[in-house]
């Protein structure tokens, strides 16, 4: 199983890092470490998460973020890593699809 973080999701990570780093120095790095740990778990747990907006949606264990991904053959493609506190309409606009 290979995991790819696509460009938009990489930008989400950078934005999250900067947000938390402004709150407290070092918290941005902790945010990235936590999210990457969640992403690494997809090697084992990909495909078990609920589907929202036509993507699998895994919630982060330590931060209020959702990781949206798709599976194609033996590959996981992460399209977005979004803050769950934002307006759901913004998430729907970004991801499109059916909110289910």
trRosetta pair geometry for C-beta under 8 A, 3 or more apart (Angstrom, degrees):
i j d omega theta_ij theta_ji phi_ij phi_ji
1 42 7.5 -150 146 123 134 79
1 43 5.0 154 80 -140 128 66
1 46 6.7 171 -162 23 143 139
1 74 5.6 -125 -99 179 52 81
1 75 7.4 160 -159 -96 58 27
1 76 6.5 34 178 -12 102 105
2 74 6.8 69 14 122 81 85
2 75 5.1 -19 66 -115 92 78
2 76 7.2 -163 95 29 45 72
3 39 6.2 138 160 167 152 97
3 40 7.7 -143 24 -103 161 37
3 42 5.6 107 -100 80 131 126
3 43 6.8 -85 -34 -66 120 77
3 75 7.7 160 -88 -164 27 61
3 76 4.6 -15 -111 67 73 110
3 78 6.9 33 -178 -20 93 108
4 75 6.6 8 1 -176 110 108
4 76 7.0 173 25 88 65 57
4 77 5.2 -13 67 -112 104 66
4 78 6.8 -164 93 21 51 77
5 9 4.9 -123 -170 95 83 123
5 10 5.6 110 131 -65 110 81
5 13 7.4 14 177 -21 144 139
5 39 7.1 -14 -73 -146 114 152
5 78 4.7 -20 -114 61 62 122
6 9 5.2 86 58 15 69 106
6 10 7.2 -127 105 -11 32 91
6 77 6.0 40 -38 -177 115 92
6 78 6.2 -165 11 81 80 59
6 79 5.5 2 42 -109 134 48
7 10 5.6 -54 -146 31 31 113
7 11 6.6 30 157 -17 65 101
8 11 5.7 -53 -154 34 35 112
8 12 6.6 41 147 -23 65 101
8 79 6.3 13 68 179 120 61
8 80 6.0 -32 118 -88 114 73
9 12 5.2 -45 -151 30 39 118
9 13 6.7 44 149 -21 65 98
9 67 7.9 56 -144 -145 126 79
9 68 8.0 -150 -94 58 114 80
9 78 4.6 104 -133 123 175 97
9 79 5.9 153 -48 138 112 13
9 80 5.5 -139 -88 -93 83 17
9 81 5.0 85 -155 -9 86 93
10 13 5.6 -50 -154 32 35 114
10 14 6.6 35 149 -18 65 103
11 14 5.6 -51 -148 36 36 112
11 15 6.3 37 153 -18 67 105
12 15 5.8 -56 -148 38 30 111
12 16 6.3 30 154 -18 65 108
12 80 6.0 107 -43 -161 156 59
12 81 4.1 160 111 60 135 83
12 82 6.3 -77 -142 -73 138 52
13 16 5.7 -56 -146 38 30 111
13 17 6.3 36 153 -24 64 104
13 32 6.5 73 -174 -113 105 89
13 35 6.5 -172 -119 99 98 155
13 81 5.8 46 -61 59 74 145
14 17 5.6 -50 -149 32 31 115
14 18 6.5 26 155 -15 64 105
15 18 6.0 -57 -149 38 31 108
15 19 6.3 34 153 -23 65 107
16 19 5.6 -52 -146 34 32 114
16 20 6.4 17 162 -7 66 108
16 28 7.7 146 122 -140 63 78
16 31 5.6 -156 141 153 104 139
16 32 7.7 145 96 -71 108 68
16 35 7.2 85 100 -42 154 153
16 63 7.5 87 -169 147 129 156
16 65 6.7 9 -114 -87 146 146
16 81 6.9 -66 -20 116 143 114
16 83 7.1 167 -98 -64 99 97
17 20 6.4 -69 -151 43 25 98
17 21 5.9 24 157 -22 66 115
17 28 4.1 70 -170 -171 67 107
17 29 7.6 53 -142 -65 100 38
17 31 6.0 -174 -99 77 53 125
17 32 5.6 20 -92 -53 107 109
18 21 5.6 -55 -136 38 29 113
18 22 6.5 34 160 -24 62 103
18 28 6.6 48 -65 -118 18 136
19 22 6.2 -61 -162 29 25 110
19 23 7.1 24 146 -21 61 105
19 28 7.7 139 60 -101 50 95
20 23 5.3 -48 -154 27 43 117
20 24 7.3 -38 170 44 70 76
20 27 4.3 -126 160 120 99 102
20 28 4.5 155 82 -84 93 58
20 30 7.4 -118 144 62 142 88
20 31 4.4 140 33 -35 162 142
20 63 7.9 -62 -76 -120 141 137
21 24 7.7 -101 -151 71 26 40
21 25 6.5 32 -164 -116 73 45
21 26 7.7 124 -123 17 71 19
21 27 6.3 -173 -87 64 36 79
21 28 3.1 -12 -57 -31 92 134
21 29 7.7 75 -89 -19 99 67
23 27 5.5 -53 75 65 103 155
24 27 4.2 80 70 -21 94 127
25 28 8.0 -40 -147 12 36 99
26 29 5.7 -52 -160 35 49 111
26 30 6.4 49 145 -19 73 104
27 30 5.3 -53 -149 38 39 115
27 31 6.3 50 149 -27 67 100
28 31 5.5 -48 -151 29 32 117
28 32 6.7 30 152 -15 63 101
29 32 5.8 -52 -150 36 35 109
29 33 6.3 36 152 -19 66 105
30 33 5.6 -52 -145 38 33 113
30 34 6.2 33 155 -20 65 107
31 34 5.9 -61 -151 37 26 110
31 35 6.3 19 157 -14 65 109
31 63 5.8 57 -133 -65 85 155
32 35 5.9 -57 -143 40 30 106
32 36 6.0 28 160 -17 66 109
33 36 6.0 -58 -145 40 26 109
33 37 6.4 31 154 -23 62 106
34 37 5.7 -54 -152 32 30 114
34 38 6.6 31 150 -18 64 103
34 60 6.5 70 136 -175 106 118
34 61 7.0 -134 -173 63 102 87
34 62 4.3 -86 -156 50 145 133
34 63 5.9 121 101 -10 141 107
35 38 5.5 -51 -153 35 36 113
35 39 6.3 37 149 -20 67 104
35 60 6.0 -44 -102 -116 71 129
35 63 6.9 -37 -64 38 91 131
35 65 6.6 -19 -102 79 111 148
35 67 7.4 144 -159 -74 91 119
35 81 6.4 56 -160 -163 135 145
36 39 5.4 -50 -145 37 36 114
36 40 6.3 43 153 -25 66 101
37 40 5.6 -48 -148 31 31 114
37 41 6.9 38 151 -26 60 100
37 61 7.7 -62 99 34 113 123
38 41 5.8 -52 -161 24 34 115
38 42 7.9 48 143 -32 58 90
38 58 6.6 163 170 127 110 123
38 60 5.0 -86 -60 -123 164 70
38 61 6.0 -177 -86 2 106 90
38 67 6.2 170 125 -18 123 145
39 42 5.8 -35 -172 3 45 116
39 67 6.5 -171 -85 -138 78 158
39 78 6.7 -34 -128 -64 113 154
40 43 6.3 -23 177 -1 54 110
41 44 6.0 -58 -172 44 59 100
41 45 5.3 1 148 23 91 120
41 58 8.0 176 83 -176 112 152
42 45 6.1 -80 -115 65 34 76
42 46 4.3 56 -174 -65 82 96
42 58 7.1 -130 -83 -15 99 164
42 67 7.9 -113 -61 119 128 143
42 69 6.8 16 -131 53 149 172
42 76 5.1 156 146 165 133 175
43 46 7.2 38 -70 -13 7 108
45 48 5.3 -72 -174 29 79 123
45 49 7.5 74 143 -39 101 92
45 58 7.6 105 111 -112 119 135
46 49 7.9 -48 -146 5 38 103
46 56 7.1 107 -162 93 70 167
46 69 7.1 -77 -135 105 104 139
46 71 5.8 128 155 -85 120 124
46 76 5.0 -115 -118 -88 151 131
47 56 6.6 -92 -98 -96 28 153
47 71 5.7 -5 -74 -23 95 159
49 56 4.5 97 70 -180 108 96
49 57 5.6 -152 147 67 122 43
49 58 4.5 -100 -89 -74 157 73
50 56 7.4 137 81 -150 29 59
50 57 5.7 -31 78 52 80 99
50 100 7.6 -163 165 106 101 124
51 54 6.8 5 177 -127 107 19
51 55 6.7 162 -151 79 70 26
51 56 5.9 -48 -95 -91 67 48
51 57 7.0 127 -134 2 18 91
51 100 5.9 36 98 49 83 159
52 55 6.4 -31 71 62 62 78
52 57 4.3 7 27 -24 111 144
52 66 7.9 -28 58 170 140 150
52 68 7.4 -94 74 -112 94 105
52 95 7.9 52 119 106 81 160
52 99 6.1 -1 -163 -162 83 52
52 100 5.8 -135 -110 56 51 98
53 57 7.7 87 33 -62 92 121
53 68 7.0 -23 71 -137 119 138
53 91 7.0 -131 -44 142 153 94
53 92 6.3 -160 -99 -117 121 58
53 95 3.9 55 151 113 146 133
53 96 6.6 116 -170 79 101 36
53 97 4.1 107 -176 73 58 117
53 98 6.7 175 -116 66 30 36
53 99 5.8 8 -65 -99 72 49
53 100 7.7 -126 -29 18 34 90
54 95 7.3 178 49 155 86 105
54 96 7.4 -23 31 100 125 78
54 97 3.4 -123 5 -143 111 146
54 98 6.0 90 -46 33 86 78
55 68 4.0 42 126 -172 152 97
55 69 6.2 121 -175 46 102 22
55 70 5.9 -83 -126 -60 77 80
55 79 6.4 -114 -113 41 142 126
55 80 7.5 47 144 36 178 104
55 95 6.1 -90 -2 -159 129 132
55 97 7.2 146 -13 48 79 164
56 68 7.2 150 75 -155 50 49
56 69 5.2 -31 63 69 101 78
56 70 6.9 152 11 -91 91 35
56 71 7.0 39 -9 -18 136 98
57 66 5.2 -9 -167 -176 97 121
57 67 7.3 147 -156 72 46 48
57 68 5.6 -13 -100 -99 73 72
58 66 6.9 148 75 -161 39 65
58 67 4.6 -20 64 59 95 102
58 69 7.1 1 6 15 108 112
59 65 7.5 144 -156 87 57 44
59 66 5.5 -38 -98 -103 60 74
59 67 7.8 -174 -85 16 11 78
59 84 7.3 17 -127 -60 99 144
60 63 4.8 -14 106 58 145 76
60 64 7.3 -122 56 -70 111 3
60 65 4.4 37 -3 63 134 87
60 66 7.2 -123 -10 -78 82 26
60 67 6.7 103 -60 -24 81 100
64 83 6.3 46 103 -161 91 70
64 84 4.5 -110 165 45 89 107
64 85 5.6 59 118 -33 140 97
65 81 5.8 22 171 173 126 83
65 82 6.5 161 -154 83 77 30
65 83 5.7 -46 -99 -97 77 43
65 84 6.3 -158 -99 -16 19 88
66 80 8.0 20 97 109 85 96
66 81 7.4 -176 87 -151 42 45
66 82 5.5 -17 57 62 88 84
66 84 5.4 97 -23 -72 100 97
67 78 6.1 -43 -175 -138 99 115
67 80 7.7 170 -153 93 38 55
67 81 5.3 -6 -106 -109 70 82
68 78 7.2 114 78 -159 50 65
68 79 5.4 -55 102 63 99 93
68 80 4.3 12 45 58 118 94
68 81 7.5 -152 20 -72 74 37
68 82 6.9 21 -10 6 114 108
68 95 6.1 -97 180 -106 168 135
69 76 5.3 11 173 -178 136 95
69 77 6.2 158 -158 79 80 44
69 78 4.7 -40 -94 -98 100 59
69 79 6.6 161 -104 8 40 78
70 76 7.6 161 82 -154 38 53
70 77 5.1 -14 60 59 87 99
70 79 6.7 42 -2 -22 98 118
71 75 7.0 155 -155 82 55 49
71 76 5.6 -26 -100 -100 75 66
71 77 7.7 177 -87 18 25 76
72 75 5.3 -17 68 64 80 101
72 77 6.7 18 11 -7 106 117
78 81 6.8 20 168 -51 120 94
79 95 7.2 107 110 -118 129 90
80 94 6.3 106 -113 136 153 126
80 95 6.2 -99 10 -79 153 101
82 86 6.7 -85 173 34 102 129
82 91 5.6 126 139 -111 162 100
82 94 7.0 148 -89 76 142 156
83 86 5.0 93 84 -19 97 102
86 90 5.1 -73 147 65 119 136
86 91 6.5 135 88 -44 110 93
87 90 4.6 94 71 -4 89 104
87 91 7.6 -163 98 -3 52 82
88 91 5.3 -50 -153 36 46 114
88 92 6.2 47 150 -21 72 103
88 99 7.5 53 170 -129 119 138
89 92 5.6 -52 -146 38 34 113
89 93 6.2 37 153 -21 65 104
90 93 5.7 -51 -146 35 30 112
90 94 6.4 30 153 -19 63 107
91 94 5.7 -57 -148 37 30 111
91 95 6.1 -2 165 7 68 113
92 95 6.5 -70 -135 52 25 89
92 96 7.2 76 173 -92 58 18
92 97 7.9 -134 -150 60 70 66
92 99 5.9 -38 -101 -73 113 109
93 96 7.5 18 -164 -66 21 58
